[in-house]
Amino acid sequence: MRGETHLSDNIVLSEEVADAFRDGRAVVALESTLITHGLPHPTSVETARAMEAEVRSACAVPATIAVLDGRILVGLSEAELDRLAAASGVLKVSSRGLGYATATRATAATTVSGTMWVASRVGVSVFGTGGIGGVHRNAARSWDVSTDLLELSRTSVAVVCAGAKSILDIPRTLEYLETSGVPVLGYGTDEFPAFYTPYSGQPAPYRVDGAAEAAAVFRAHRTLSLPGGVLIACPSPASEADAELLESAVERAVAEAEESGLRGSDVTPWLLQRVSELSGGVGLRANLGLLRNNARIAGEIAVELQAT
């Protein structure tokens, strides 16, 4: 039977995560939508394992979060990762869907907001992901604004990402974060990154250089009892040539999505897949690179937080 610790009827820690808490080791939360909705199989589960390995390389413990048969699992075994990746009909749940998933005993992957909520609930302070959701480019008509932004304004977790997905309206996303009081830190950069590329044309409100400085800012945010989380935006390691190709692919994919009338939660996965197709696979390679980069940096920040 799976070694585990039950925090409640619905939230379960893996043995590795429970041991890390007991021993005072750093833990990093990882989302699961990339396994079920964000990447093709088997690349999805291979990437999830690679991200866990990056966290471990920083001397932290990874805690991939998902819902299996109505139980919220914090830390997945190898078999559970494989099961989630191969399952059909998996729900994609933000924080608002967690109650539904547990009540109906569903299997579900957690988005940024869902993972943030669970991480905060169990005491994990750092979460590594790809890019956050934000304000969509047609939000004036569709009112399509990601729950990720709301969760950042109310849940005390440091979110390490590659900025907002470049398919979004990045200036309006940053305005929303400012209005919500969410500190946005450029990690070694003065420019807010745009997921695939390090460049969005928008300044990062604040800059930190290295894990120790990022951890110090998050620690101070908490010490002052300020609400919500902190967004730590790390530039993608994509090359400049790839960045130019991807920018062109993003613009074309967004135009095609608008022409087709695509709406709701299907938009982002479709756009990411289309960008990969239009770029001849460069988009997928960039995505994999930034996911691993963010996981490693999240691990380094978590270790710095745990050390003080």
HELIX and SHEET records of a PDB file:
HELIX    1   1 GLU A   15  ASP A   23  1                                   9    
HELIX    2   2 THR A   33  THR A   33  1                                   1    
HELIX    3   3 LEU A   34  GLY A   38  3                                   5    
HELIX    4   4 THR A   43  SER A   57  1                                  15    
HELIX    5   5 GLU A   78  ALA A   86  1                                   9    
HELIX    6   6 SER A   95  GLY A   97  5                                   3    
HELIX    7   7 LEU A   98  ALA A  103  1                                   6    
HELIX    8   8 VAL A  112  VAL A  122  1                                  11    
HELIX    9   9 ALA A  139  SER A  142  1                                   4    
HELIX   10  10 THR A  147  ARG A  154  1                                   8    
HELIX   11  11 ILE A  170  THR A  179  1                                  10    
HELIX   12  12 ALA A  211  THR A  223  1                                  13    
HELIX   13  13 GLU A  240  SER A  260  1                                  21    
HELIX   14  14 GLY A  264  ASP A  266  5                                   3    
HELIX   15  15 VAL A  267  LEU A  278  1                                  12    
HELIX   16  16 VAL A  282  ALA A  307  1                                  26    
SHEET    1   A10 GLU A   4  HIS A   6  0                                        
SHEET    2   A10 ILE A  11  SER A  14 -1                                        
SHEET    3   A10 ARG A  71  VAL A  74  1                                        
SHEET    4   A10 VAL A  61  LEU A  68 -1                                        
SHEET    5   A10 VAL A  27  LEU A  30  1                                        
SHEET    6   A10 VAL A 126  GLY A 128  1                                        
SHEET    7   A10 ALA A 158  CYS A 161  1                                        
SHEET    8   A10 VAL A 230  ALA A 233  1                                        
SHEET    9   A10 VAL A 184  TYR A 187  1                                        
SHEET   10   A10 TYR A 206  VAL A 208  1                                        
SHEET    1   B 6 GLU A   4  HIS A   6  0                                        
SHEET    2   B 6 ILE A  11  SER A  14 -1                                        
SHEET    3   B 6 ARG A  71  VAL A  74  1                                        
SHEET    4   B 6 VAL A  61  LEU A  68 -1                                        
SHEET    5   B 6 ALA A 108  THR A 110 -1                                        
SHEET    6   B 6 LEU A  91  VAL A  93  1                                        
END                                                                             
